Amino acid sequence: MTEKNSEKHSEKHPGDSAAGSSTGSSTGSATDCPGDGTEAGTGNSSGNSSGNDCGDSSPGGKDDMNDNPEEPGAAAAPSATPPAAPKQPGRLRRMARSRGGIAVVGALVGALLGTSVTAWRSGELPFVERDMCWGSLSPEVAEALFTDTDVRSRELPLRRATEDPMHTECSIQGFGADELESEVTASVRTLGELKGAQAWDWTRQYLSSRMTPLGGGITGMASSQRAWVALPTSCHERSYEPGENPPLRVVTLASDASDPDYVNEVDARRGLDAMSRAVVRLADGVMEKYGCEGRYPDPPRLPGPPEGKSVQAVDNERLCGLQGVALPGWARGEDASAVRTTPGTTSDGPLRGGVHSCDVGRPFGMDRIRLTTVAEPRLARVVSRALGQRADRLGGDGEGAHAGGLSVYTADCQRGRTAFVAWEKDPDKDDDTASERRSLGLAVLPSYVKAEAKRVGCGEVNVQVPRLPSR
């Protein structure tokens, strides 16, 4: 799913004009023998001499007494065979006999005991695989995000749900031959605080036609490289009055190889399955930490991702499959010859997951124009803040603005606010003045909004745009 040394993509916002070792020897030391004023030598650390020279060397301390009651005063008969030479002490025993060795052993034992006590207090055992990212992802789920790598993680503390803007991260890293090969970043953040370039950057990355709605009552989407899930309102630690809009909080996953130009179908399928399962488990773990109500079930098997599949040819008279939305004659050609839409959605059916995107461009570069409808009210509010007050205003039945290659229009519908977006990655800049530039986004926005507004239950919504050059 991830690739080594992959480039991270970034877009300009349309509105912006240890451990050391030591060696040494331990000299002999003397210990006073109890009761008789003699000393016992301990020997040196090389193990050449050892023993106790105090008088009592036998267990009973009575070597000079006769053990045979029938022969008073007789000494014990010498053994027929000489005693065997003492065995050479092992390295650990020799170390333990020296003062320096005792200190080393004591430090090691203390460290192990300390680790064990700490782990016991935290309910975990040392040297045992643990769940990652705030206890949300099991080793099995995390390892599925990579291919044949040693998986490790580093995380920041999970902040309280009331902190705004709330943003914390967990880095899941895949190592090969002890070198970092790939990385997936998990985050918990408040989208309701994003504005301008930040709001657009998130929208561009997480609402593209690569993303598949998770379904199953979960507000979220996933691709082979990215995923997100919205946290429920029960995760807020205070109640909201009627009419108040609690900020939208989401958990996200993003690979360092996000949105590559090409992914084969097998890797795309495996990546989508791994990402969709992991992001739901991540959401459940965060919800448990926050004490939120309910849990999300694992997502069903999602429709096949668009990567690695043949793209569809553009219908110039029904752009993105929408009746009444035509591609202007001056924009037709090889640069707008292929189309890709949100998997599992149709142009005339219900808006599955509350988001529908359509990318138009070349077969291996869907970057001519993107048309997106966001019918999830909390997401729509985020999208509506992508353009600031300096953008050119658009008229009509709703509200909108235009700057550079980005046009955003919103309308109040049955389910709440809905946002309609037209984005040109590389707007036409052949002309010298902005007033003379042709804008594909503004050219198709009125017909696109009118067609999509009827589908999502907004009724008829008319958009007024500035007068555009005809050629």
N, C-alpha and C positions, 0 to 999 in steps of 0.2 A: 504494500500500500504506500509505503514511503520510499523515497529514493535518496541516496547519499549525495551530499553536496548540492542539493536542489536549491534553486533560486527562490527567494520569497518575492511575491509580486506586490507591488504598491502602485496606487494610482493617485495622480494629482487631483485634488478636489476641483470640480468644475467651477465652483464659485470663488476660488482663490486667484486674483490678478496679482622532621620529623622524626623521622625516628632515627636517632643515632645509636651506635653500639660502642662498648668500651670493654677492654680486657685488662687483666692484671692478676697478681698472685696474692694469696693471703698467708702471712707468716704465722708460725706457731703461737699459740696462746696458752696461758697457764690458768688453771682453776684451782682454788684452794680446796683441799680435801677436808670434809667436815670432821671436826673433832680431834685431828692429830697434827694439824699445822703443816702437813705435806701438801705438795702440789701435783696436779695431774696434767700432763701434756696432751693437747688435742691433736698435734701434728699439723703439717702444712697442707695447703689445698691440692698439692700434687698427688696426695694419697700415698706417699712413701712411708709414712709412719702414722700410726693411730693407736689409741688405747687409753686405758685408765690406769694410772700408776698408784691410785689410792689403795690401801691395804686390802680392803674387802673386794676381791674380784669374783668370788663365787656367789651364787644366788643367796646362800645363807650367811655369807660373811664369816665362815669358820674353817678356813683352809688349814690352820695349825692344830686342829683338834682331831682326835682319833675317832673315826666313825665305827670302829669294831669293838663292841663291849667286851668280847672274850679275850682280847689282847691289849691290855691297858698300856698305853704309852707307845704302842707299835705304830710305825708309820705305814701308810697305805702302800701296797706293792706298786712298783712302777708299771706302766702299761707296756705290753709286749711290743707294740708298734708305736713309732713316734707319731705325734699329732700332725695332722695335715696342715700345710701352710695356709694361712688365711687367704680367702679369695680377694682379688683386686677390686676395690669398691667401684661401683658404676659411676658414670659422670654426674648423674643427678645427685647421688649420695655424696660424692666428693664436693659438689657445689653446695649442698645443704649444710656440710660441716664447716664451711668457711663463712665468715661474717658477711662478706659481700654477697655470697650465694644465698644466704638466708634472707638478705634484704630483697634480692631479685625474686626469689620464690614467693616471699611474702607479698610483694607488690602484685605479682601475677594472680595469686589466689585472691587478694583483695579486689582486684579489678573484675575477676570473674564473678565473685560473690556480689559485688556492687551491681554488675550488669544483671545478674539473676534477680536480685532484690528489686531493682528498678523495673525489669520486665514483669516480675510477679505483681508489683503494685499496679502496673498499667494493664494487667490482664493478658500480656503477651509473653511468649517464650523466646529466648535468644536463639539465633541461628535458624529461625523458622520463617518461611515466606509469609509476608504480611500483605493485607489489602492496601492499595495505593490510593492517593488522592482523597484524603479525609476519610479513609476507610470505605470508600465507595466501590473501588474496582478490585476484584480478586485477581491474583496472578494470571489465571487462565484468560480472563477477559482482557487484561492489559497486554498480555503477550500476543493475543490475536491481532493487535494493531500493528504488529511488526512481522518480519520474516526471518526466522533463524538467527535471532539476536538475544543477547543477555539484556533483560529489561530491568531498569532501575528508575527510581523516581525521586524528585525533590519538590517540596511544596511549601507555600506560604500558609500561615494560619488562616483558618476560615473565620472571617469577621462576622460580627453580629448582623442579622438581617436588616436592622434599622439603619445601618450606616450607608450614607449616600455621599458620593457615588461609591457603591460597593464593588470592588474589583479585586479579586485574588486569584492566584494561578498555581497550577501544579504541572511540573514538567515531567513527562514520561519519556525516558530515553532508551534507545536501543543501541547496544554496544556489540561490536564484533572485533575480536582480537584486542580487547580492552581499549578500543577507539570508538568514539561516538560516531554512529553511522546515520541515525535518523532520530527525529524527536516529534512528539505529539504534545501540544499544550492544552491542558484543561483549564477552564476559567469559570468563575462565577462573577457576573457583573450586572449592573443596573443600566439597562438601555434607556430608561426614562430620563436619564441625565444627559444623554448624548445630543449634541447639536452640531450643525454645520458639517465640516469635513468628517468628523468622527461618526456622525449619524449616517452619512452617505457611504463611508468606507465599510461599515458593518452591513448596510443594505446591499451594497455591491457584491460583497463576498458571500453572504449567507442566504440571499434570496435569488440566486441565479437559476438558470434553467438546468444546471447540473444537479440541483438539490431536489430530493424526493420527499414529499410529505410522509411523516411517520404513521399517521392514521391511528386507529384504536383510541380515539379520544385524547390523543397527545398533541399539543400544539408544538410542532417542531419539524425539522427537516434534516436530511442527511445525504451525503455523497460519499464517494470513496476517500475523500480527503478532508471533509468538514462535517460538522453536525451541530445542532443546537436544539434545546428544549426549553420552553417557557416554564418557570416555576409558578405554581398556583397562588392565588391571592391569600390563601391560608398561611403562606410563609411570611406575611407581614405581621409585625408584632403590635400593630395598633389597628383599630377599626377605622373605616372611612365613611364619611357622611355621603348620603345620596348626591350624586353629581360629581363627587370627587373622583379623580382618576389615579389610582395607585400606580406607582412606577413599575414598568415591566422589568422583571429580573429573569435572566436566562443563564443556563449552563452551556458552555460551548466546548467543542473539541476541534483542533485545527492541526493538520500535519505541516511540517516544514516544507513539504513538497506540494502545497496546496495549489490546485488548479493548474496542473501541468498541461502542456499543449496536447499531449497524447498519453492515454492509458489504455492498455489492451483490455479486452472484455473480461478475461479471467481475473486479472488483478482488480479491475473495477468492481466486479461482483463480490469478491472476497473482502475488499476494502469497505464496500457499502454495508455488508452484513456485520463486519466487526465494528464499524463506526456507529451504526444505528443501535446495536446492543450496548456498546460502551456508554454512549451518551445518556441512554435511559437509566442504566445502572448508576451513572454519575448523578443524575437528577434525583434518583431515589435516595442515594447516600446523603446528599446535601439536604434533602427534605427531612430525613431522619435527624440529622444534626440540628436543624432549625426547629424541630418539633412540628412540622407542617402536617396537615391532615392528608390521609390517603397516600397511595403509592401507585406508580405506573407499572403496568405489566410489560414484559419484554415485547418489543414490536413484532408484528408478523413479518414474514418474508416480503420484502418490498419489491415493486416492479423493477425490472432490470435497469441499471444505470445507463445513461446515454453514451458513456465513453466506450470506444471500441466498436460501436455500431455504425451502420451506414446512416448518413444524415438524409433528411428529406429535402427535396427541391422546393424552392420558394414558389408559391402561387402569387404572382404579382397583383392579381385582382382580389385575392382573399389573403391578405398578409396575416400570418400566424393563424390561418384558418378562420378568420373573422369576416363575416359578411359585411361589405361596405367599407372595409379598410384596404385601400389600394396603395401600392408603392409608387411614388411619383416617377414619371418617365425618366427624369434626369438621374435618378438614383438606381435605376435597374442596371444589371450587368453582373460580371463575375464577382465583384465585391459584395453583392447581396444575392447570392445564388443558392444558399443553403439555409435551413431553418432548424432550430432545436427548441422543443417546448418542455415544460416541467413534466417529468415522468408520471404516469398514472392519471394525467388530466386530459381533458378534451376541451375544444374551443366552444362547445355548445352545451356541456354538462355542468353540474354543480362545481363550485370552486373548492376542490378538495384541499383541506388544510389551510384554507384562507389565503393562499398565495398561488399565483400563476405567472410564470415568466416565459418569454419567447425571445430567443437570441437569433439574429439574422447576420449572415456574413459569408465568408468562404467556408468550404467544408472543414478545413483545419484552422480556422480562425474566426470564431463567431463574435466579431467585434464591430460590425457595422452599426447596428442599433439593437437595443434591448427594450422591450415593452413589458411592463410588470404591473399587475393588479394586486393590491394588498387589501383584503377585505376583513382582516383581523384588526379590530379597532385599536388595540394597544400597539400593534406593530405599525399601523397606519399613522399613529401620532408620531412615532419615531421617524418614519420616512418623511413626514410633512415638515420636519425641522431640518432637512438636509440642506435647504437653501436659506440664506439669511435675508435680512431686510434690504440689502443692497441689490438683490436680484430684481429683474424686471417682472412686474406684476402681470398676471393673466386674468382676463375678465370672464364673465359667463355666470352660470348658475352655481358654481362652487368657488373655490379659491385656489390660486396657483401662482407659480413663479417660474422664471426661466433664467438660466445663466450658463454661458459656455455651451456645452452639449447636453446639459441636464434640464429636463422639464418635469415638474411635479405638480399635480393637480389633485385636490381633495374635494369630497362631497359627502354630505350626511345622508346615510342610507338607512334601510330598515334595521340592520344589525349594528349600526353606529357609523363612525367615520370610515371611509374607504379612500385609499390613495391610488392614483394612477401615475405611472412613471414612464417617461421616454428618455433614453440615454444613448447618446452617441459618444463612443470612446474617442474617436478622432473626427470632430466636426470639420466641415468644409472650411478651409482657411485660404483658399486661392485668392479671394478678394481682399482688398486692402482695408476696407472699413467694415465694422460690425454690421452696419445697416444693410450692406450689400451681400452679406454672406447668406448662403442657403442653409437652412436648418431642416434636416430630415425629421428630427424629433418634433419640431413645431408643425411640420407639414402633415404628419400622420396623427398627432395628438388629438385633435378634435374628433375625427372619425373613430379613433381607438376608444376614447372615453365614452362616446355615445354607444358603441357596440357593447363594451364591457359593463357599463352602468346598468343596462337592461338585464344582463345576465345575472348580476349579483343583487338585483332587487333595489336599485337606486332610482328606477324610472328613467326618464329622459334627461340627460345632463348635457348642456351645450357649453362649449368652451370657445372663448374669443382670444385669438392670438394676434400679434402684430402683423401688419402687411408684409408678406414675404416676397422676395424676388422670384420671378417665374422661370428664370434660367441662370 
